[in-house]
Amino acid sequence: MTTPHTGAPKGRGARSDLRLPPGGRDQRQQTRTRATAFPGTPLGTLGHHLAASETDRVIYDLTGIEHQYDTLLAELPGTDIRFALKACPVDEVLRCLTERGAGFDAASPAEIRQALSAGAPADRIHYGNTVKSDHDIAEAHRLGVRTFATDSVEDVTAIAAHAPGARVFCRLATTGEGALWGLNRKFGCAPEDAVRVLVTARAAGLVPAGLSVHVGSQQMTGEAWQRALDSLAETLVALHGPGIAPDHVNLGGGLPARGYLDRRGNPLDPPLDKMFAVIREGMERLNGLTAAPLRLVMEPGRHLVADHGAVRAHVYRLTERAQPDGTRARWLYLSTGKFNGLYEMDRIRHRLVFPTRADDVGEDDEAYVPAVVAGPTCDSDDAYGDGRHPVRVPRALASGDPVWILSAGAYATSYTTQGFNGIRPLPCVCARAPEGQH
Ligand SMILES: Cc1ncc(COP(=O)(O)O)c(C=O)c1O
């Protein structure tokens, strides 16, 4: 990685008090002087630290993450939140969520150890991965974890052997419809199989404690939650037959971030209010099917951290050249891409801010050019929208100019390679708002 040139053009420093207008049909709005993690909200703490950063990094706003956690709990009071730490395995983030009362959805013994060392008690950690070896199950049990996800008789038999007496919850399959990342097919079983799995668990000395779903990551529809709740209801009724009464349902992850753009640059605008209403009503319905009230567990990942993290990157080069079809195109190569922080850039677009160029260009159309935005590696997947959807960027961009990449807090540190093309993972910085602000 080259060392970024950080000098702002004379008299024009990077500003941190920036806002974007809500929405925006084209990239022009991203390249004006206003920037926000999502419509209507100033960059605040993130903006301050982005402006002060002279080299590349990923920055998390811990106060923003805490606020997001509190907001989620206000929408769904009493929920046991088990943060899916795969979305942001950063110790400071885990510590601040632990102190707030969160537990963790861990996918491996290594994640369990990280959650424990962040101060989470073992009874607030579950092993949420249905895919695990005998060794991993035994290790999780040795570390004190007593609740395991499952979706097959084979896995339940292994849990009974290596974590005797544990509590298990069975994951139901979903279609993934409406989500950007479906998470279907590999996991989850049909209601009739769930009955078989939980009956087997009980016979093997385990506690058939719950049911779970995951509607797919960055789920964009309330209907997906509705379908998942219908499937949970069907299974709870089917469990009446063998006399199994789960004590909780786990609605998994999937709650969306608010700050992404689609491949063409339009805001994604997920209907969060509707999702929360569907979940609240659905839980009431499920509780009508059981003798004792069901505890609600959720495993948000992206929703808690995406909009409260940003990447400070820099421009490598804005180029123009003929494409194989004979047309001429510009490419904007950045210091970060798919392999060092923006793993999801082929499906979503992050808002980009060019803080040292914005004041130059004002409203002048001529000052912008369409360019395909791409990362720094020798891999052609390393580009926004598979390299097919250009973004409007300031024509004057020069090597070393800082670029702020917003809503980049989810899966940035975990989905980074350890040196593909010799590029090191981004350093990570955690910041807090001054006392009394968020
Ligand atoms: C079991 C489980 N729970 C929760 C999550 C978090 O999902 P999201 O980041 O969409 O909230 C994932 C993500 O892959 C998962 O596999």
Ligand as a Chemical Component Dictionary entry (heavy atoms), coordinates in Angstrom:
data_LIG
# 
_chem_comp.id                   LIG 
_chem_comp.type                 NON-POLYMER 
_chem_comp.pdbx_formal_charge   0 
_chem_comp.three_letter_code    LIG 
# 
loop_
_chem_comp_atom.comp_id 
_chem_comp_atom.atom_id 
_chem_comp_atom.alt_atom_id 
_chem_comp_atom.type_symbol 
_chem_comp_atom.charge 
_chem_comp_atom.model_Cartn_x 
_chem_comp_atom.model_Cartn_y 
_chem_comp_atom.model_Cartn_z 
_chem_comp_atom.pdbx_ordinal 
LIG C1 C1 C 0 -26.454 -17.527 12.521 1  
LIG C2 C2 C 0 -26.289 -16.100 12.155 2  
LIG N1 N1 N 0 -26.835 -15.179 12.956 3  
LIG C3 C3 C 0 -26.708 -13.856 12.705 4  
LIG C4 C4 C 0 -26.002 -13.416 11.608 5  
LIG C5 C5 C 0 -25.870 -11.932 11.376 6  
LIG O1 O1 O 0 -26.572 -11.561 10.271 7  
LIG P1 P1 P 0 -26.748 -10.025 9.917  8  
LIG O2 O2 O 0 -25.405 -9.423  9.862  9  
LIG O3 O3 O 0 -27.480 -10.025 8.644  10 
LIG O4 O4 O 0 -27.573 -9.427  11.034 11 
LIG C6 C6 C 0 -25.443 -14.332 10.716 12 
LIG C7 C7 C 0 -24.719 -13.873 9.526  13 
LIG O5 O5 O 0 -24.219 -14.602 8.712  14 
LIG C8 C8 C 0 -25.577 -15.716 11.007 15 
LIG O6 O6 O 0 -25.028 -16.645 10.221 16 
# 
loop_
_chem_comp_bond.comp_id 
_chem_comp_bond.atom_id_1 
_chem_comp_bond.atom_id_2 
_chem_comp_bond.value_order 
_chem_comp_bond.pdbx_ordinal 
LIG C1 C2 SING 1  
LIG C2 N1 SING 2  
LIG C2 C8 DOUB 3  
LIG N1 C3 DOUB 4  
LIG C3 C4 SING 5  
LIG C4 C5 SING 6  
LIG C4 C6 DOUB 7  
LIG C5 O1 SING 8  
LIG O1 P1 SING 9  
LIG P1 O2 DOUB 10 
LIG P1 O3 SING 11 
LIG P1 O4 SING 12 
LIG C6 C7 SING 13 
LIG C6 C8 SING 14 
LIG C7 O5 DOUB 15 
LIG C8 O6 SING 16 
# 
